[in-house]
């Protein structure tokens, strides 16, 4: 099949009142559903083969985890429930850390995460999250994440190549990842040094601190074919629970860049109560919501690490879609009525 035979994305997010009609009539959406099903099925197979256990997670929490670092461009979703402030789940990493104490062989879930982000070509307000927690450190979770992404690429190549051809006209990008034994790496410091002369590649966060923009991630990806690890983010702008490296200014953390940018984030966690308290204090984060997390580190200190993969971002890479809003069946923009 040539690229001109591929399906066109409906872009129905531009006209939300017409989305139901597009969903029911456009062949794009059954193809996207097929890809999502393949990711879910092959994920369960992958984790089960490694002796990991599925954890059912709630949708509410009093303890946010992902959008916590100073300078973060993501916000949690606060709601009023039974007269109390609470949050919709932005990630359930903390619950996985607790569940790992019940099954040290590793735990995972695939569920919905909600953020206060404005939807755009790379962000959804609600997205599916495949999250994992294991015993071990950064190298262990990097190795597992690489094996997971390779497994997904191989599974899709074998089971639904015709669907991928319908969506983007090629399976070469899947083959590249499936055959790559080790993904290349670059540290955050090396990356920002390389991109320092490209103003659109970096954005200021805190005084003296920068983050890569989406353009910065794309610039790095233009230089290689396939995935790239961006590792060791600055501790001042990393979530407090990420363990500091021997170079105190950085954390044992990494993002996997693929296609249009980050699809997976991972890191080694603080092991002890003291490490968490030092990090909270260093970022001026209130201890109160995290008291139970501190107690967990007291009761059962463990060296653990985990990752979270954004399913729709992976679908965007697989389908080569320009807009992630074409990679979900359900429109979710919190500024508009939500139907269905």
N, C-alpha and C positions, 0 to 999 in steps of 0.2 A: 504494500500500500504506500503510495506517495504522500507527502505531507499535505498536498492539496485535497486529499480525500478525508482528512480528519474532521472531527466535529468542531463546530464553533461554540464557545461558551455563551450561554444565553444572556449573561449580564443582567439577570432579572432583579438584582439588588438595586438597580437604578430606578426600578418601578415596583416597589414592594407590593402594591395592590394587585399587580399582575403575576406575582410569583407563583401562586397556586396553579394558574393556567400553564405557566412555563414548566413547573414541576411535573405536571401530568401529561404534557405534550412533547417536551423537548427530549430527544434521545440522550442528551448529555447527562441527565440526572440518573437514569438507570446505570450508566457506565460508572458514574461517581459512586453510586451505591455499591456496585460490584467491587470497586477498589477498596472502599471502607470495610466491606465484609471480609475481603482477603487479608487486610491488615489485622483485623480483630481475630480471625481464625488462626492465622499464622503466629500472632503474638502469644495466644494461649498455648499453642503447641510448643513454641520456643521456651516459654517459662516453665511449663509442666515438665518438659524433657530435662530441665536442670533442677528439678525437685523443689521449685519455688511454689508458694501458695498464694492464691487469690484472696484479697481482702476487700470486703464490701465496705464502702466508706459513705458517711453521711454528706449532706449538701450544705450543712451549716457548721460554723465554728466560731469560737470566741478568740481564736489565735491564728491570725493570718501568717502566711509563711513567705509567699513569693514577692509581693511588692513591698518589701520592708527596707531595702537599702537606701541610704541618702542618695539623691540624684536619680532614683528610679523614675522611668517614664510610664510606669504602670501603677494603677490604683486599685485597692480592694473595693468590693461592693458591700456597703453597710446597709442593713435593713433593721426595722423595728419589729420584733417578734415577741408577743406576749408581754409587751411593756418593757422589753429590754433591748439594748443595742446588741446586735450580733452581725456576723458576716456570712455571705454566701461563699462557698468553698472556692478559693483561688488556687489551691493545691492541697492535697492531703498528705504531704510528705511527712509531717510530724506524726500523724497516725501510723504511717508505715514504719517510722522509727520505733514506735511503741510495739507494733505488731511483730517486728523482727525479733523482739525479745521473746515472743511466743514460739517463733519458728525461725531459728538462726540460718536455715537453709535458703532464706531469701523470700521476699514478699513483693506483690505487685497489685496494681488495679488498673482498670481502664474506665474512666468516668468523666463527667463534665466538670470543667473549671470555669469560673466566671471572673472577669476583670472589668474595671471601670474604664477600659481603653475605648477610644473612638475607633470603630471599625474602619479599616482602610485596606489597601491591597495586600498587606501582610499581617493584619491584626483582626481578630474576631472578639466580640464582647463575651461570647460563650464558645468554648471549644472543647474537644475531646482530648483527654490527657492520658497518656500511658506512662505511669510512674512506677519506679522500682527502688527498693532499698536492699542492700546486701551487707554482710560483714566484709570488712576490708577497707582499702584506701583508694586514692585517686586512680592509680594504675589498674586496680581491679575493676573499677566501674568503667573506665575507658575501654578496657578489653571487652567487657560484657556489652557495652553500648555498640561497639564496632561489630561484634558478632550478631547482635540483634538487627542492626540495619542491613548487614549483608544477608541475613536470613530472610528478612522481609523482601529485599530486592530479588533474591533467588526464587522465593515462593511465587511472587507475582509473575516473574519471567516464565515459570513453568506452568502456572495454572491459568493466568488470564492475559497472555501477551496480546491477544486480539483486542481486548478492551483498551489496553494502553495504546495500541496503534490507532484505535478510533479516536482517543482523546488527544494524542499529540503527534502521531505519525511516525514514531520511532521508539525503540526499546534500548537504544545504545547506552543511554544514561544509567539504566538499570544494570546492564551488563558490566559497565565500568565499575560500579560499586560492588557488584556481586563477586567480581574477580579480584578485588583489591584486598590483599592480605593485611596490610597495615595502612591506616589513614595518616597522611602527613600532618605535622603540627607546627604551630607558630605561637610564641608567647604573646600576650597582650602588649608587653613592652616592645617587643620586636615589631609587632604589627603597627602600633601607633608611630613608632619611629619611621617605618617605611611609608606611612601615609601622611606624615606631618606636613608635606607640601601640597596636600589636596584638601582645601578648606571644607569641602562638602563631605569629606570622609569622617570627620570627627565633630563631636559636639561637647561643649563644656558642661560639666555636672556640678562639682564643687570647686572652690578655688584651688587651682593647681591640678585638677583632675579632669579627665576627658573620657568619653565613651565613643565607641564606633557607631556611626550611623548605618542605616541600611545601605547607603551608597558605599560606605567604607567596607562593609562585608562583601558587597558585590565586587568591589575593586580587588579584594584579596582572591575571590573565587575566579576572577578573570585570568589570574596568573597560573591556575592549575586546572586539571580536568578531574572532576570528582569531588569528594568530600575533603574538608579541612578542619582540624581541631584548632580552636583559639583557646589558649590555656593561661592560667595564673592571672586572674583579674585582680585589680587593686583592692586591698582590704577595706579601704574607706568607703567604697561604693559597692561592695559585695554584701549579700545578706549576712547577718551576724552569725548564722549557724554554720557558715562555711569555715572550715579549719584553716588557720593561717599556715603558710609555708615557712620554711626555715628563713626565707627572706620576709621579714615581718610585714612588709608593705603589700604582700600579695597573698592570695588564697589558693588552696588546692582545689581549683575549679576549672571548668572548661565548657565551651559551647561548640557544638558540631554545626559547621556551616555547610549547606548543601543546596544547590540550585540558586535560589534568590537570597539566601541568608541562613540564619539560625533555625534549626529544626529541633534541636535537643540540647538541654543544659544539664550539667552534672557537677558533682562535687563531693569531697570528703567532708564529713561533719565534725564539729567540735565533739570531743570525746568525753570531757568531764564538765561538771558544774562550773568549776573555776574558769575554764576556757569560755564557756557561754557567757558567764557574768562579765568577764573582761571585755568580750565583744559587744555585749549590750551597753556596757558603760562607755566604751569607746565611741559608740554611735549615738549616745544619748537616747537610747530606746527604753521605754518604761518597762520595768521588770514584771509588773503585776500580771499582764495577760500571759506571760510565759512562765509563771511560777510552777505549773504542772510539768513543763518541759525541763525546768531546772531540777525538779524532784525526780524526773525520769533519769537524768544523768547521775543523780545521787544514788538512786536505787540500783541502777544497772548500767554502769559506764561501759560502753562498747565502742570499738572503732568501726564506724559504718560509713557507707557512701551510697549515693543514689543518683538516678537521672529521671528527667521528665521529657517525654517526646510529645510535641504537638501533632496530633494525628492529621488535622487538616493541612498543616504545613508540609507534612510528608506527602499528602495527596496532591498538594500544589506542585511539589517537585516531580512526582510521578506523572502527573497530567500536563506539566509545563504550563499550567494556567497562569495568566498574568495577574489575576486577582483572586485572593484566597476566599472571597465571598462567593465565588463560583464552585468552591470545593466542599460545600456543606449543603444538605438538603433543606435546612430550615433557616429562614431569615431571622436574625436576632440583632436588632439595633434598638438599644434601650430608650432611644428618643422617639420611637414610633410604636404604635400598637403592635402587639406580638400575636400573629395569627399564623398557623394554628397554635 
